[in-house]
Structures are given as structure tokens and as C-alpha cells.
Amino acid sequence: MHSLRKETRTLQDLEFHSENFQQLQALIFAVEEINKNPSILPNITLGFQVFDSCNVLQKDLEGTLQALTGYSWPIPNYRCLDSTLAAVIGPYVSTPSIMLAHILGLLRYPQVSHSSTTSLLSNRKTFPSFFRTVPSDAFQSKGIGKLVLLFGWTWVGLLALDNDYGQIGIQLVKQEIIKAGACVAFSETIIMSQPDRNAKHIVKVIKESTATTIIIFSLPADLAPILEEMLRQNIYNKMLVGCHGWSASSLFSDGKYSKIVSGTIGLAFSSGTIPGFREFLNKAHPFRGIAKPWLKLLWEDTFSCQFLDKTNSTGPKEVPTKECTGEESLESINNNYNDVSSLRRTYNIYTATHIVAKALEDLKNCNNGYDMIPDKTCLDILHFQPWQLLKYIKKVRIMLNSGRELFFDKNGDIPAIYDVVNRKLSPDGTTKQVKVGSYDSTAFFGQVLTINTSAISWGTEDQQIPVSVCSQSCPPGFRKAPLSGKPACCFQCIPCPHGEISNTTDSVDCMKCSWDEWPNLRKSKCIEKNIEYLSYDDPLGAALTTTGIVSTLVPVLILRLFITYKETPIMKANNYSLSCLLLVCLSLCFLCSLAFIGYPQHEKCLLRQAAFGLVFTLCISCILAKTILVVLAFMATKPGSKLRKWTSRSVSYMFISICFFVQFLLCLVWLLRAHPFTEYNIQLRPDLIIVECNNGSPTAFWSVLGYLGLLATISFIVAFFARRLPGNFNEAKFITFSMLAFLSVWVSFIPAYLSAHGKYTEAMEIFAILSSSWALIGCMFIPKCYILLFRPNMNSKIQLIKRP
């Protein structure tokens, strides 16, 4: 007779738990199924012994030693029965499993647990003979951590039992969520030694905490007092995340806790189906079968009746219930006992039984080649040592009904696969568990955690994902700044500095845009900077362009007029050739203003200041030559004067050439040593790229401008002293006014130019060019045009020599 040990977990010593009894029935069903199958261990009958520890460690130890001894009381290292003990299945909880694994490991008895999940049991050196048909909590903790972060819950509370299962499991979860950037708002312990499980203190912490998501590592019976206290204090706005210990339990399916647990999400053991199991469950009878004591408890609990031959085992009732007859039918009801739609622990114990049977079959048939005796025959299935079966269990592989192959790794663990379950509220006020996803550690990267979020019921009125954060997320354009003395998840949002952006939510740092980019208004992305220069499309540029073009035509029209009247006395008296040259130069002055408008290309930057300086030098040189000629001409009229030879046309042209050549040398040195160039100015306005011409050498620029000022000043002084020379139409008067206006414009230009920036710098220079050019035309040529067109009587030799 082979003995398989099974322990049933109950809520309280005298309270019956139909879910756990269903697990016992699964073991019985599996043993009968194996014994009836001729292809599995033919001519061998499996047997079992069952112990109910009532969740008392001493009874766990007592039951194990009785199984090892084969007698009514334990005798260490002694076995009274001839039947071979193959393996021990159980216990239900991790802490008893650890205790028994120490004992069974010494004797190398295989131990297969269907529910113990603590990661401590994966230590092969400490527990060499322990196996389990459920994944280790190390995987569950990673799965819960990923689940919490998937929904953006970065501020969570932790609640765990004060045993190995709860404390180790919650510590692993804590490590996972902290490693992923989430934070723990509080961590409380469910004290199992207290009748109320420390519920009042725990619920007070839950109520006062700003965390809305609570991860709970507990078993159903120990969580019930906590939910009871939450119900009493009307705390319904918390999102509970469950471990496999309670997330799929039917204890909370009734309407009592529906407001609290509705919307709960968590991990549960992968479910499976057992063909024919429901029929087996419904055939149970309280007066027949090997589980009669438990069947009577099931009967009384299911049909709310009482067997009169004994005291009601589920506890005294104030009002006697109806009598149980045994004729009641389990098929007529649907409860936790005969619900086989989603078998989890029940399926695991069924699987554990088949694993032991498969290992025994492999041992009998020498399938893996282990332990063949010297005559090349296999071991005697009726007489073998525990360590010999242990070798076969390590290598066992069975195919589950789902099509997945189950096997043990080097630590005695199976591949971690969980169902993600969600509690949905039913119309009748109860809740039921619905699978909404899965966590498969063996899946490809990116497919480990898969969830159908549209199938999740969140238990809230708007059915939106609950928010559980210490601080609201920082939108793009802001960065997170930690709060002193607070966890990393508690922060304040600070706008990114000028020139920097953050393009993700909850960005830790802002990043700078490249030199040619600038943040948008929300500082969420970099956009290309606007390029600014004095363009033809700009209203200011268009106005100056129009003015420059129109102004260019004015000297041409005046020149045309002068050519028409070139033989008249006024034209001859005022040096006709120099006047024509001056008009051409003024037309070029107006024209060179256009070089300062448009995109500052390299060639344009290189030539425009030099062209401006040379053209204006030529213009002022002409005026200076005219002024000096006026003075020389007057002085040459005196008897015996030797200055007559200096009044020739060639002398004036030579004088103009000398003045022009000096400016030409200045410009040549400027262009060769430190020429102007195109510059992208991003310092003046960080949000703009101001394209402008850098003059290269400020000294050279001001030297060119200063030389122009020098010529104009000399011309002004000479003209000023010559203004009272005899003659009715003395041109020195008009030169004086023109030079005064010219100097006034350029003296005013200096502070305006130095204070202007960007395109306005070019605009100021253009304005000075146009204004000074118009000053010369207005003061020197308009009076002549007036006489030529409107006062022809003054255009005579008599009038010219007549004194005013």
C-alpha cells in the first residue's frame, strides 16, 4: 500500500471550507482514476492517508510522523507497516511546508506541494526533496510588480501576513516596484496570532493614506477580518491587488464584501479542467465513501440541515435546522464545492498525484535508466528507497489537459504561468472571478504579461482605471523635482528653463534644444527657430526698398534736366561736369542702400559696406572739390593772382581721385585683413536666429565712416567761410546747408546704430544713407531745379553776378 499525504486547510477549527474539501476529493478522484487505468502501474494499487491539521503546526508534524511511522503515534526512524510510503503531497501553507521539508529532506522522501509558494523552498541544498506544482513567489512578485506598474500605480500600500509566505512575498514585491521606480506608501502586517488580525490599526492606516492601491499577501481567512473592518468603516474607494493566496478565493464571492472586492485584480494559479470530476463530486454521499466525516460537514453546510445522530459539526445554532436525510442531491445546487469551471489549487493537487504516479511508473519501467540492479533488471516497485523515487520525480514530465508540458527545474519549481483575474460584480450582488490576462515567464520578451484591459471591471462608477500616485504626473514641458524628506514618487513639477524641453511625462531632466531650434510654447518639443533679417517681404524692408528705388530715379531725372539746360549760365557757373558726376554718385548712394536688404549672403556682406564707403566718399569728394573751386575761382579773379591755374577741371578731378584713393586703401585693408562675414546671432534673442553681417573689424568700419565725416566736415568749414562771397547765386551757401544736414544725419546715426539690434541695425544704416542722400539733393539741387523750371528769368549772367 502506498501512502499519499494530504492536508486540508480550514477557516477555523470547526468551520467547514468546501473549497478545501474539493481539493481532497480531487486527490481521491486522481487515485481512483490511476488505479482504474490499466496502462498506469498495472497490478499496482495506490493508497493514501489524509490528515487535517486545522492549520496547527503541531498537527502537521504529527500527521507527517504518523505517515512515516505507519502507526497511530509517531516513532522516529521506525516504520510499522509493510507498505511503501512513496511521497507526501502538501501541505497547503508555506510555513508548515518548510518545517516538513526539513524532516522529509533528511530521509529523502519526495514532497510535492500543491500550494506552498515561498521562494525559500527553492533552496535545493536546504530542501533537496521538495517539489511543487505551483510557481515560486519570486515569479509572482515580479508579476504583481509588472501588473501594478502597467496601470501606472506608483504609490502603493503593502499588506502581508506575518509568516514566511506573506513577509518574503511582500518583500520581493517591494523590491520589484522600487526597482521599477514606484514607491511604498505604507507597509503593514496582518498579525495571525491576534483574533482580529490587527484589523483596526491596519484599516486606520489604509484610510489615512493617500495611496488607493493596496497589494495584499494573505490567505482568505486572515484577510476576512480586515475586509470586515473596512466594511464597518465604509472604506470602498481602495483598489485591492491580490496574490494567488486569496485573489481567486470563493470566500469573498458572496454579496457581503462585494463593494470592497469588486474590481479587485490579481494573480491566480493557472486554471485547468478535470474531465468527469463534476460528476464524481455530485455522486458523493454522507453515508458512503472514505471521506464520510467531511462529507457530513459538507452536507450540513450545503443544505443547511443537521444530522440528528450527532452535534452539528459546523457549530451550535440558536434555532435547530431541518434534519439531513442523505437523500438530498448535490446536482441540484451550484456552489463552491461542485464548481469546476476554474480549478486552480484543486487542479494542482490532481496534477501532483499524477506526477507521483508517473514517477512510480518510470521507476518500475526503468524509463530513465536509473538504479538498474547488477542483473540489468529494474527496481522492485514494492521495495525501493525514497531517494530512488526522488531521482525519477526530478526528471518527470507530464502533459496537462491544456496542452502544456509540466516539468521541474533544478530547484524543484515548475515554469511560472499565472492567470490575471478580475472580480466582477454580478447582477445578484455577488462577485465572480474572470480571467482577463496571463503572466507567463516562459513567453517571448514583450509577451510575458498580456492583459485585455477592455475586459476589466474596475468597480467604479466611471469604470476608469483608478489613480494611485503620490504626486500627479508632470506633463511634457515640466520636470520632476524631489520633495525633501519624501519618497522619490512624491515630487513637484517645475517648468523647464528657457531653451529646454521635456517631451515625456514625468521627465526627470529637461534637455536643451539644438542651436537652431527653440521650445514651443508648451516646452514639449523643439521647433525650428524663426530666421530674422531685413527681407523684402518685411513691411519695413518693403518700405525701404520702395523708397530706395524711387530715390534712385530722382538724381537721374535731375541729371536729365541738367543735360537739357547745360548751356545756361547757372549750369556753367556751378561746374556742370562735377554736378553731373555728383548726381550719378547720389543715384549710386540710393542704390547701395538696397544691398542692406535681403538675406545677408557672404558676397553681399563682403561688399556692401565697402561699396557704401566708396560711393559716399566719391560723392563728398565731389562736393568738397566744388567748394574749393568756388573759393579758388573767387581768389583767382584778383589782379596778378597765381591761383588761376588751380581752377582747371583736371585739378578738381585729381583732388577727387586722391580723396577716393585714400578710402579705397582703407576698404582694401579692411577686406584683406578682417572682412565682413555672415553671422547667425542667437545671443540677442534665444528664440530667433538673427542672420546679419558681422563687420569683421569694428575699427575698420568706424575708420571708413570717420573718413567720410572728415571729408564732410572739411567741406562744411570751407563752404561756411565761402558763403558770403559776392554773387547772387553763390553755391557755397547750399553746400553749407547740405553738409550741415549730412553731418547731422550721420552724427545722429552713431548712437542709434549702437543701440539697434538685428534687422533694425541695417534699417538704421539704410535710413541714414537715404536721409543724407536726400539732404544733399534737397540742399544742392532742388534750388537749381526750381530756377530752371519755375524762375527762368534768374538763369542769366546778369542775375548771377548781381549782388544780393
Secondary structure as GFF3:
##gff-version 3
##sequence-region A 1 804
A	DSSP	beta_strand	4	7	.	.	.	ID=ss1
A	DSSP	alpha_helix	18	36	.	.	.	ID=ss2
A	DSSP	beta_strand	49	51	.	.	.	ID=ss3
A	DSSP	alpha_helix	57	69	.	.	.	ID=ss4
A	DSSP	beta_strand	87	89	.	.	.	ID=ss5
A	DSSP	alpha_helix	94	107	.	.	.	ID=ss6
A	DSSP	beta_strand	111	113	.	.	.	ID=ss7
A	DSSP	three_ten_helix	119	122	.	.	.	ID=ss8
A	DSSP	beta_strand	130	132	.	.	.	ID=ss9
A	DSSP	alpha_helix	137	150	.	.	.	ID=ss10
A	DSSP	beta_strand	155	161	.	.	.	ID=ss11
A	DSSP	alpha_helix	164	179	.	.	.	ID=ss12
A	DSSP	beta_strand	183	190	.	.	.	ID=ss13
A	DSSP	alpha_helix	199	208	.	.	.	ID=ss14
A	DSSP	beta_strand	213	217	.	.	.	ID=ss15
A	DSSP	alpha_helix	220	232	.	.	.	ID=ss16
A	DSSP	beta_strand	239	242	.	.	.	ID=ss17
A	DSSP	three_ten_helix	250	252	.	.	.	ID=ss18
A	DSSP	three_ten_helix	255	257	.	.	.	ID=ss19
A	DSSP	alpha_helix	258	261	.	.	.	ID=ss20
A	DSSP	beta_strand	265	269	.	.	.	ID=ss21
A	DSSP	alpha_helix	277	282	.	.	.	ID=ss22
A	DSSP	alpha_helix	292	303	.	.	.	ID=ss23
A	DSSP	beta_strand	305	306	.	.	.	ID=ss24
A	DSSP	beta_strand	322	323	.	.	.	ID=ss25
A	DSSP	three_ten_helix	330	332	.	.	.	ID=ss26
A	DSSP	alpha_helix	345	365	.	.	.	ID=ss27
A	DSSP	alpha_helix	386	395	.	.	.	ID=ss28
A	DSSP	beta_strand	397	399	.	.	.	ID=ss29
A	DSSP	beta_strand	405	407	.	.	.	ID=ss30
A	DSSP	beta_strand	417	425	.	.	.	ID=ss31
A	DSSP	beta_strand	431	440	.	.	.	ID=ss32
A	DSSP	beta_strand	449	451	.	.	.	ID=ss33
A	DSSP	three_ten_helix	453	455	.	.	.	ID=ss34
A	DSSP	beta_strand	478	482	.	.	.	ID=ss35
A	DSSP	beta_strand	491	495	.	.	.	ID=ss36
A	DSSP	beta_strand	500	501	.	.	.	ID=ss37
A	DSSP	beta_strand	511	512	.	.	.	ID=ss38
A	DSSP	beta_strand	517	519	.	.	.	ID=ss39
A	DSSP	beta_strand	526	528	.	.	.	ID=ss40
A	DSSP	beta_strand	530	532	.	.	.	ID=ss41
A	DSSP	alpha_helix	539	564	.	.	.	ID=ss42
A	DSSP	alpha_helix	569	573	.	.	.	ID=ss43
A	DSSP	alpha_helix	576	592	.	.	.	ID=ss44
A	DSSP	three_ten_helix	593	596	.	.	.	ID=ss45
A	DSSP	alpha_helix	602	636	.	.	.	ID=ss46
A	DSSP	three_ten_helix	643	647	.	.	.	ID=ss47
A	DSSP	alpha_helix	649	673	.	.	.	ID=ss48
A	DSSP	beta_strand	677	681	.	.	.	ID=ss49
A	DSSP	beta_strand	688	694	.	.	.	ID=ss50
A	DSSP	alpha_helix	698	721	.	.	.	ID=ss51
A	DSSP	alpha_helix	731	755	.	.	.	ID=ss52
A	DSSP	alpha_helix	759	780	.	.	.	ID=ss53
A	DSSP	alpha_helix	782	790	.	.	.	ID=ss54
A	DSSP	three_ten_helix	792	794	.	.	.	ID=ss55
A	DSSP	alpha_helix	797	801	.	.	.	ID=ss56
###
